[in-house]
Amino acid sequence: MSDKIPYKIYLSENELPSSWYNVRADMKNKPAPLLNPGTHKPMTFDELRPVFCDELVKQELDDTTANIAIPDEIREFYRMYRPSPLVRAYCLEKKLGTPAKIYYKFEGNNTSGSHKLNSAIAQAYYAKKQGLKGVTTETGAGQWGTALSMACSYFDLDCQVYMVKCSYEQKPFRREVMRTYGASVTPSPSNTTEVGKKILAEFPGTNGSLGCAISEAVEAATKQEGYRYVLGSVLNQVLLHQTVIGLETMTAMDKYGIKPDVIIGCAGGGSNLGGLISPFMGRKLRGEADYQFIAVEPASCPSLTRGKFVYDFCDTGHVCPLAKMYTLGSEFMPSPSHAGGLRYHGMSTILSQLYDDRLIEARSVEQTSVFAAAQQFARVEGILPAPESSHAIRVAIDEALKCKETGEEKTILFGLTGTGYFDMYAYQAFNDGTMSDYIPTDADIQKGLAGVPRFEGNNI
Ligand SMILES: *Cc1c(COP(=O)(O)O)cnc(C)c1O
């Protein structure tokens, strides 16, 4: 090894960030505000209070404060599993025969198996501080529900999870992890909510969707005294909490004088990517440094690369505010053959604005190529990656192979958001050669977009 960069760069606990970084403060074009779906006016603090905790509403609406202090109680919890390692992928580089230097920030070293715990603990803390009894949420693949149930048990809060029905059935062990941490888990759509009953009546055989589970969780929160709704991605507040990923990465890289040329992350609702890139984006926006940022999404759910930048519903039941984002329409459903997560129809308003301003790029990748990258990575780096994370691995490998052709010694950084132990049916399909790729047709995309609300100024 010619250079002295260790395999794993660990920071000490004292180097944990003391504030989250709010990239909106440095954005010239601010992300568009959430709108009231009835009046089409920006949602106010008072309108959001019945749904979210007060402190989180403040964070959601704050476009100007660059650094928001992380409360000591949250930092205490972070200490149990953070700082997370930044790994130099020497073995992968060698295997690929690339002159590129590859780094990944690994967020899978906690029981929830993903980065989602970073925001779950913050949201549970603010709920507790407000004196609430509990929170409700949705979960798709199950990582968010797991993270939230861990966070709620730590602060002794009730946790009610609406889990997309097909995941509930396919991933019984995820469900049991949540129950072990004390959460109650309901398959969605269910007949425990009005919106769930309505969806069941209209689509009796439905497998459920994230958009539908969100509607149920919001209804459950607003109907129970002392409850609020919490969300694991998409919102500004979630992206803010996830900046702990990027801040640690930046500290570690600065310490060793490493400057990433390309920064890659998978994009579902955008929270891990936003969290990883925010501090670097801040430097770019302030003219201090330049980086190439790449968002990677599934070809079967391509909101950035094929969606429209318009105001849309965040959920199927249309109970949530409207968000201006790259979207495929709230009724868009990825093909049932899609196994790799990242299936939300929209994208964080912050990332949507940055993408529209050409500050980040986006690529879509097909799932068999994603699992091929996952397998290649697992075999040399020893970590079994989550399918979601493997979207970023795919593009990191592609970029490294490009460097092999050109001889460029680029430094590539990507976010390894979690582990894939609960996704073994998907791995099995890949190993058996039965996994297929599905790319929605233009007609499929048009059909999804037909559900976008029409009103003055929202042209599609
Ligand atoms: C939820 C999840 C994602 C996608 O969510 P984002 O909000 O886009 O970050 C990615 N990777 C893992 C492991 C996840 O659990």
The ligand as a Gaussian input file, in Angstrom:
#p B3LYP/6-31G(d) Opt

LIG

0 1
 C      -34.742000       3.772000       3.461000
 C      -33.437000       3.390000       2.905000
 C      -32.890000       4.055000       1.794000
 C      -33.620000       5.108000       1.020000
 O      -34.116000       6.194000       1.710000
 P      -33.565000       7.658000       1.503000
 O      -34.460000       8.510000       2.306000
 O      -33.604000       7.971000       0.045000
 O      -32.190000       7.672000       2.023000
 C      -31.645000       3.676000       1.367000
 N      -30.959000       2.698000       1.955000
 C      -31.433000       2.033000       3.020000
 C      -30.624000       0.931000       3.620000
 C      -32.688000       2.359000       3.534000
 O      -33.165000       1.702000       4.591000

